[in-house]
Amino acid sequence: MGRTSRTETRTPSYGIVLDTGAAFVHVGLAYQPDVHTIPNAIARTRPGVRRQVLVGDLIESDCLDYGGLQLRLPMDRGMIVDWAAQKNVWDRALVRALGCASDTFGALRGRTVIVTEPYFLLPEQQKAFDALLFDWYEADAIWRAVPAQLVPWALMPRSEAMLVVDLGHSYTHAVPIVHNAVQWDAVRRLDIGGRVLTHILKTMFSYRQWNMMDETYLTDKIKAATCFVAACEKTDEPAIPMADRPPHTWSFAQLVDLFHTHKDNDVVQQYVLPDYATPDDVADPATKYGYIVSGPPAPTVSVLPDEALDDFIASPWTKPSSKLRDEHQVLRLGQERYQLFEYLFAPDRLGLDQAPLPELIADAIQHTDPSARDMLWSNVVLIGGSARVPGLVPRLQRELRMWAPDDVPVAVHRVDDPMETPVRGAQVLLQSPPTSDAGKFLSSHLVTRQAYQQRGGSQAPPGERGGTALGDERFGSWTTSSPTS
C-alpha cells in the first residue's frame, strides 16, 4: 500500500482470530481465554453539547446519549459496503485485544490469523480481505473462513457431520458440515436476521406507543432483554387452562388468546426508557439502556437456562425500590415479546416467499449425501446473536421432529455463548500441535504472506485473482470445491 514496513523487532506471538459479523467483531488470541467483542459500527450522537463520534467498543463504554444514535455500519446484507469504516473498527478491535498503538500498520506481523467472512462473499471482496490482512496488517499467514467452518472444533466430542444454523444480523443460514467441509450446494438462506427483527420491533413500538424509529441501538438492547419464542404455533391437546400449565409450554395461539381476554397479565413488562438528561442514568450500566420495572425480569446471563424460562416468560416481578418519576417514559411490552421471533417460523407474514426455518433446515439436510443425513438431524447447532433468544431451542427441536424420519433422533444444541462459538473453534485450531489432526487441518488451509506475494499479491488486474487464487485452492470457499480433509 505504498508504505515502508517497520524495522523494529517484534517478538513472535501466537495466532489470533478475527470474527467479523455485521453486528459485532469478536477477537480472540490463541492462548488467552477472553474474547473481545465490540460493535461493528461507528456511532455519532445527536447534535448537542455532548456531540460524540465513537468507534467499536467506545460506543458501549463512552457514549453519553444513546437517544437517536446515528450508526455507520461497515456491513450491509452480508457484504462490506464501507471498507474505511471496517478498517477503523478492526483497528479498534486490535488495539483492545493486542494493546498495540493506534497506528496498526504491521500489527499482525508474525501472527497466524483466522478471519471470518460472510457467506457467499463476492470474489472481489475476498480479494480486498486478503489485501488488507497481508499488505496493511502484514499477517504472516491467514485462513479466511465462514463462521460455520469453525464450529465443529469448538464442540467436544466433535461430530463427523453437523448442521450449523447461523442466526446472524443480516440473514439466517443453514450450513451442513460433513468431514469438516461445508456442503455448499446444500447451504440454505432465510432473509431474516437480527437487523430485520429489530426494525420490526421499532415499528411495533412506534405504531402502538412511542416513536422509536430513530432508536435502533436502544431497541436492539430491548429486544435482547425481553423477547422469547413460544413453545409451538398451536397445540392439538385438550384445552387446559393456561394457569395450570408452565409458561414454557404455552403455544403462540394460547398467548394470543391470553392477550385477547386479559390484557394485563403476567407476561406484560413495563420497560422504563433511559433519561439521558440525568447523569446518573447514563453512568449506571443497569439503567443506561433502560430497565424493566415490573413484569418478568431481564436475563442476567447471555443464555437463559431452561429451568429459568418460566419466570422469564410470565412472573409478577417488581423491581425493588423503583419509583417512576412523571418525566419517565415507559414502554408496555406485551404481545411484542412473543410475536417478534415468530417471523422465523412464518416468513410469509412479512411477504417473503421463503420456507420457515424448520423447513429450511430440512431442505438443507435433504440435499446432502444420504449417508450423512441421520447425523445431521442429530447434530443441529445454533450460533449467532439471535440464537440466544429464550425458548428457541425447544421450539426448533419440536418442529424439526415433524420433518425428520421417524426412526432418526433429533437434537438441537447451543453452547454457553453462541456468539463466541466460531472464535472458540478457531482458538482450538491455533492451540493444536502441528502434528495433531487439528494442526494438520489448519496447516492445509493456511496461505502465507510469502506465497500470496509470489502469486501476484493484490496487484493482479481486475478479473484476475492474484494471490487470492491460493485462497481459492485452500480455504474451502463457495467459489471452489470444498476440501474434505
C-alpha positions in Angstrom: 0.0 0.0 0.0 2.9 2.3 -0.7 4.2 2.3 2.9 7.5 1.1 4.3 7.4 -1.7 6.8 8.5 -1.0 10.3 12.0 -2.2 11.1 11.8 -2.7 14.9 11.9 -6.3 16.1 8.8 -7.8 17.4 8.6 -10.9 19.5 6.8 -13.7 17.5 3.5 -14.5 19.1 0.6 -16.9 18.7 -2.3 -16.8 16.4 -5.3 -14.5 16.5 -9.0 -14.9 15.5 -10.9 -12.0 13.8 -14.6 -12.9 13.6 -16.2 -10.2 11.6 -20.0 -10.1 11.8 -22.5 -7.4 10.7 -23.3 -6.5 14.3 -20.1 -7.3 16.2 -16.5 -8.1 15.8 -15.0 -10.8 18.1 -11.3 -11.0 18.6 -9.6 -13.9 20.4 -6.0 -14.8 21.0 -4.9 -18.4 20.8 -3.8 -18.8 24.4 -6.0 -16.3 26.2 -9.5 -17.3 27.3 -11.1 -13.9 26.9 -13.0 -12.9 23.7 -13.1 -9.2 23.0 -16.4 -8.3 21.5 -17.1 -4.8 20.1 -19.9 -3.4 18.0 -19.1 -3.4 14.3 -20.1 0.2 13.9 -19.1 3.9 14.1 -21.7 5.9 16.0 -22.4 9.6 16.2 -24.6 11.1 18.8 -27.3 13.6 18.0 -26.4 17.3 17.9 -26.0 19.0 21.2 -23.4 19.9 23.8 -22.3 16.3 24.1 -21.7 15.5 20.4 -19.5 12.4 20.1 -18.1 10.2 17.4 -17.4 6.7 18.7 -15.8 3.6 17.2 -16.4 0.0 18.3 -16.3 -0.7 22.0 -16.3 3.1 22.8 -20.0 3.1 21.8 -20.6 0.9 24.9 -18.1 2.5 27.3 -18.0 6.2 26.5 -21.4 7.1 24.9 -23.3 9.7 26.9 -26.5 9.7 24.9 -27.9 6.7 23.1 -31.0 8.6 22.0 -31.2 9.0 18.2 -27.8 7.4 17.8 -26.7 7.5 14.2 -24.8 4.4 13.1 -22.3 4.0 10.3 -22.3 0.3 9.5 -19.4 -1.3 7.6 -21.5 -4.3 6.6 -24.9 -4.5 5.0 -26.8 -7.5 3.6 -23.8 -9.8 4.0 -21.3 -7.5 2.2 -18.8 -5.0 3.4 -20.0 -1.7 1.9 -17.7 0.7 3.7 -14.1 -0.6 3.9 -12.8 2.6 5.6 -15.3 2.1 8.4 -14.5 -1.6 8.6 -10.8 -0.9 8.9 -11.4 1.6 11.7 -13.4 -1.0 13.6 -10.7 -3.6 13.1 -8.1 -1.2 14.2 -10.0 -0.5 17.4 -10.5 -4.2 18.0 -6.8 -4.9 17.6 -5.8 -2.1 19.9 -8.1 -3.5 22.6 -7.0 -7.2 22.1 -3.3 -6.7 21.5 -2.6 -3.4 23.3 -0.9 -2.1 20.2 -0.6 1.5 19.1 -3.4 3.2 17.3 -1.3 3.1 14.1 -2.0 -0.5 13.2 0.3 -0.9 10.2 2.0 -4.2 10.6 0.1 -5.0 13.8 -0.3 -8.7 12.8 3.2 -9.3 11.6 4.4 -12.7 12.7 0.9 -13.9 13.5 -1.3 -16.6 12.0 -4.8 -15.1 11.5 -8.1 -16.9 11.2 -10.6 -14.3 9.8 -14.3 -15.0 9.1 -16.0 -13.7 6.0 -19.8 -13.5 5.2 -21.4 -16.5 3.5 -21.2 -16.3 -0.3 -18.9 -13.2 -0.2 -18.3 -11.8 -3.7 -14.9 -12.7 -5.2 -13.7 -9.0 -5.4 -14.5 -8.6 -1.7 -12.4 -11.7 -0.9 -9.5 -10.1 -2.7 -10.0 -7.0 -0.6 -9.9 -9.1 2.6 -6.6 -10.7 1.7 -5.1 -7.4 0.6 -5.9 -5.7 3.9 -4.6 -8.5 6.0 -1.4 -9.1 4.1 -0.5 -5.6 2.8 -1.6 -3.4 5.7 -1.6 -5.6 8.8 1.2 -7.8 7.4 -0.2 -11.1 8.7 2.2 -14.0 8.4 -0.5 -16.5 7.3 -4.3 -16.4 7.1 -7.2 -18.7 6.7 -10.4 -16.8 5.5 -13.3 -19.0 6.6 -17.1 -18.7 7.1 -18.2 -19.0 10.8 -19.8 -22.4 10.4 -16.4 -23.9 9.3 -15.0 -23.2 12.8 -17.9 -24.5 14.8 -17.0 -28.3 14.8 -13.7 -27.6 16.5 -15.5 -25.8 19.4 -17.6 -28.8 20.3 -16.5 -31.9 22.2 -16.8 -34.6 21.2 -16.5 -33.5 17.6 -19.0 -35.0 15.2 -18.2 -36.0 11.6 -21.4 -34.2 10.5 -23.4 -31.4 11.8 -25.9 -28.8 10.6 -24.9 -25.3 11.8 -27.7 -22.7 11.9 -26.2 -19.3 12.0 -28.8 -16.8 13.1 -26.9 -13.7 12.1 -27.6 -10.0 11.9 -28.3 -9.9 8.2 -29.5 -13.4 7.4 -30.1 -16.8 8.8 -28.1 -19.7 7.2 -28.4 -23.4 7.5 -25.0 -24.8 6.8 -24.3 -28.6 6.6 -20.7 -29.6 7.6 -19.5 -33.1 6.7 -16.0 -34.2 7.5 -15.1 -30.5 8.4 -16.1 -29.3 4.9 -19.1 -27.0 4.1 -21.5 -28.7 1.7 -22.1 -25.5 -0.3 -24.7 -27.0 -2.7 -26.9 -27.7 0.4 -26.5 -24.3 2.2 -29.8 -22.5 2.5 -30.5 -18.9 3.5 -33.5 -17.2 5.1 -33.7 -13.4 4.5 -34.5 -12.7 8.1 -31.8 -11.7 10.6 -31.4 -9.7 13.8 -31.5 -6.4 11.9 -34.8 -7.1 10.3 -36.3 -8.2 13.6 -35.1 -5.0 15.3 -36.6 -2.9 12.6 -40.0 -4.7 13.1 -39.8 -4.1 16.8 -39.2 -0.4 16.3 -42.2 -0.3 14.0 -44.4 -2.1 16.6 -43.4 0.4 19.3 -43.8 3.4 17.0 -47.3 2.5 15.9 -48.6 1.4 19.3 -46.8 3.7 21.8 -43.7 5.9 21.5 -41.9 6.8 18.3 -38.8 4.6 18.3 -37.9 4.7 14.6 -34.6 6.5 15.3 -33.7 4.3 18.3 -32.1 1.3 16.5 -29.4 0.8 19.1 -31.7 1.1 22.1 -34.4 -1.2 20.5 -31.8 -3.9 19.9 -31.0 -3.9 23.6 -34.7 -4.0 24.5 -35.1 -7.0 22.1 -32.4 -8.9 23.9 -33.8 -8.2 27.3 -37.5 -9.0 26.7 -38.3 -11.3 23.7 -38.9 -15.0 23.7 -40.1 -17.8 21.4 -43.4 -19.6 22.1 -43.3 -23.4 22.6 -45.2 -24.1 19.4 -47.6 -22.4 17.0 -50.6 -24.1 18.3 -51.5 -27.3 20.1 -54.0 -30.0 19.4 -54.0 -31.1 23.1 -57.3 -30.9 25.0 -57.9 -27.4 26.3 -56.2 -26.9 29.6 -56.3 -23.6 31.5 -53.0 -21.8 31.0 -52.8 -21.2 34.7 -52.4 -25.0 35.1 -49.6 -25.2 32.5 -46.0 -24.0 32.9 -45.3 -20.9 30.7 -42.6 -22.7 28.7 -45.4 -24.9 27.2 -47.7 -22.1 26.1 -48.3 -22.0 22.4 -48.3 -18.9 20.2 -52.1 -19.3 19.8 -52.6 -19.6 23.5 -50.6 -16.4 24.1 -52.7 -14.6 21.5 -55.9 -15.7 23.3 -54.4 -14.7 26.7 -54.0 -11.1 25.5 -57.4 -11.0 23.9 -59.0 -12.0 27.2 -56.6 -10.5 29.8 -54.6 -7.5 28.5 -52.9 -7.1 31.9 -51.3 -10.4 32.7 -48.0 -11.8 34.0 -46.4 -11.7 30.6 -46.6 -7.9 30.3 -43.5 -5.9 31.1 -43.1 -2.3 31.9 -39.9 -1.0 30.4 -38.5 2.4 31.6 -36.7 4.2 28.7 -33.4 5.8 29.7 -33.3 9.5 30.6 -30.1 10.8 29.1 -30.7 14.2 30.7 -30.0 12.5 34.1 -26.2 11.9 34.5 -26.8 9.0 37.0 -28.9 7.1 34.4 -26.1 7.4 31.9 -23.3 6.4 34.3 -25.1 3.3 35.7 -24.8 0.2 33.4 -28.1 -1.1 34.8 -30.0 2.0 33.6 -28.2 3.5 30.6 -30.3 1.3 28.2 -33.4 1.5 30.3 -34.7 -1.2 32.6 -37.7 -3.4 33.4 -39.7 -2.0 36.4 -42.4 -4.7 36.5 -43.2 -8.0 34.9 -40.7 -10.8 34.2 -37.1 -9.6 34.7 -34.4 -9.5 32.1 -31.9 -12.3 31.8 -28.8 -11.9 34.0 -26.7 -14.2 31.7 -26.2 -14.3 27.9 -28.0 -17.7 27.5 -31.0 -18.3 29.8 -31.1 -21.8 31.3 -34.2 -23.9 30.5 -35.1 -24.0 34.2 -35.4 -20.2 34.3 -37.6 -20.0 31.2 -40.9 -20.0 33.0 -40.0 -17.0 35.2 -38.7 -15.1 32.2 -42.0 -15.6 30.2 -44.5 -14.9 33.0 -44.0 -13.7 36.5 -45.4 -10.9 38.7 -42.0 -9.4 39.5 -41.5 -5.8 40.5 -38.1 -4.1 40.7 -37.3 -3.4 44.3 -37.2 0.3 45.4 -38.3 1.5 42.0 -40.1 4.8 41.8 -41.2 6.2 38.5 -41.0 9.9 38.0 -43.5 11.8 36.0 -41.0 12.5 33.3 -40.1 8.8 32.8 -41.3 7.3 29.5 -42.5 3.7 29.9 -42.9 1.1 27.2 -45.5 -1.6 27.7 -44.2 -4.8 26.3 -46.9 -7.5 25.8 -47.6 -9.2 22.5 -44.3 -7.9 21.1 -42.4 -10.2 23.4 -43.6 -13.4 21.6 -44.7 -12.1 18.2 -41.2 -10.9 17.0 -39.3 -14.2 16.6 -42.4 -15.9 15.2 -41.4 -14.5 11.9 -38.6 -17.1 11.7 -41.3 -19.7 11.7 -43.7 -17.8 9.4 -41.7 -15.6 6.9 -44.8 -15.3 4.7 -46.2 -12.9 7.2 -43.5 -10.4 6.0 -44.3 -11.1 2.4 -41.3 -13.4 1.9 -41.7 -16.3 -0.4 -39.4 -18.5 1.6 -39.7 -21.6 3.7 -39.9 -21.3 7.5 -36.7 -22.1 9.5 -37.5 -25.7 10.3 -38.3 -26.5 6.6 -35.2 -24.6 5.5 -33.1 -26.9 7.7 -34.9 -30.0 6.5 -34.2 -28.9 2.9 -30.6 -28.3 3.6 -30.2 -31.8 5.1 -32.2 -33.4 2.2 -29.6 -32.0 -0.3 -26.6 -33.6 1.4 -25.2 -37.1 0.9 -27.7 -39.7 2.2 -25.0 -41.3 4.4 -24.7 -38.1 6.4 -28.3 -37.2 6.9 -29.0 -39.1 10.1 -26.0 -37.5 11.8 -27.1 -34.0 10.6 -30.6 -34.4 12.2 -28.9 -35.4 15.5 -26.4 -32.5 15.5 -28.1 -29.2 14.8 -26.0 -26.4 16.3 -27.2 -22.9 16.8 -24.8 -19.9 16.7 -25.2 -16.2 16.2 -26.8 -13.4 18.2 -30.4 -14.5 17.7 -29.6 -18.0 18.9 -29.6 -16.5 22.4 -33.4 -15.9 22.4 -35.1 -17.9 25.2 -37.3 -20.7 24.0 -35.8 -21.1 20.6 -34.0 -24.4 21.2 -37.1 -26.4 22.4 -39.3 -24.8 19.8 -37.0 -25.7 16.9 -36.4 -29.2 18.2 -40.1 -29.8 18.4 -40.8 -28.5 14.9 -37.8 -30.4 13.4 -39.2 -33.6 14.8 -42.1 -33.3 12.4 -39.7 -33.1 9.4 -37.2 -35.8 10.4 -37.7 -39.5 9.7 -39.5 -41.3 12.5 -36.6 -43.6 13.3 -33.9 -40.8 13.4 -33.3 -38.8 16.7 -33.4 -35.0 16.5 -31.2 -32.9 18.7 -30.7 -29.1 18.7 -27.6 -27.8 20.6 -26.5 -24.4 21.7 -23.3 -23.6 23.6 -22.9 -21.2 26.5 -22.5 -18.2 24.3 -23.5 -18.9 20.7 -21.9 -15.6 19.5 -18.5 -16.8 20.5 -18.6 -20.3 19.1 -16.6 -19.7 15.9 -13.9 -17.9 17.9 -13.7 -20.8 20.4 -13.3 -23.3 17.5 -10.6 -21.2 15.9 -8.7 -21.0 19.2 -8.7 -24.8 19.4 -7.1 -25.0 16.0 -4.5 -22.4 16.8 -3.6 -24.1 20.0 -3.2 -27.6 18.4 0.2 -29.1 17.8 1.2 -29.2 14.2 1.3 -33.0 14.1 -2.2 -33.4 15.5 -5.3 -33.8 13.3 -6.4 -30.2 14.1 -2.9 -28.8 13.5 -2.7 -30.6 10.1 -6.2 -29.4 9.2 -5.3 -25.8 9.9 -2.0 -26.0 8.0 -3.8 -27.4 5.0 -6.0 -24.3 4.9 -3.4 -21.6 5.5 -1.9 -19.2 2.9 1.3 -17.5 3.9 2.2 -13.9 3.0 5.2 -15.0 1.1 3.2 -17.4 -1.1 0.5 -14.8 -1.6 3.0 -12.3 -2.9 4.7 -14.8 -5.1 1.4 -15.4 -6.8 1.0 -11.7 -7.6 -0.5 -10.5 -4.3 -3.0 -7.7 -4.6 -1.5 -6.3 -7.7 -3.5 -8.5 -10.1 -5.5 -6.8 -12.8 -9.3 -6.6 -12.4 -10.9 -10.0 -13.1 -7.7 -11.9 -12.0 -7.3 -13.4 -8.6 -3.6 -12.9 -8.0 -2.5 -14.1 -4.6 -6.2 -14.8 -3.7 -6.1 -17.7 -6.1 -4.2 -19.6 -3.4 -7.1 -19.0 -1.0 -9.4 -20.3 -3.7 -7.4 -23.6 -3.6 -7.1 -23.9 0.2 -9.9 -22.0 2.1 -12.9 -24.2 1.2 -14.8 -21.2 -0.1 -18.1 -21.4 -2.0 -16.2 -20.2 -5.1 -14.4 -23.6 -5.3 -14.9 -27.2 -4.3 -14.5 -27.6 -0.5 -11.6 -29.7 0.7 -12.6 -32.8 2.6 -9.5 -33.0 4.8 
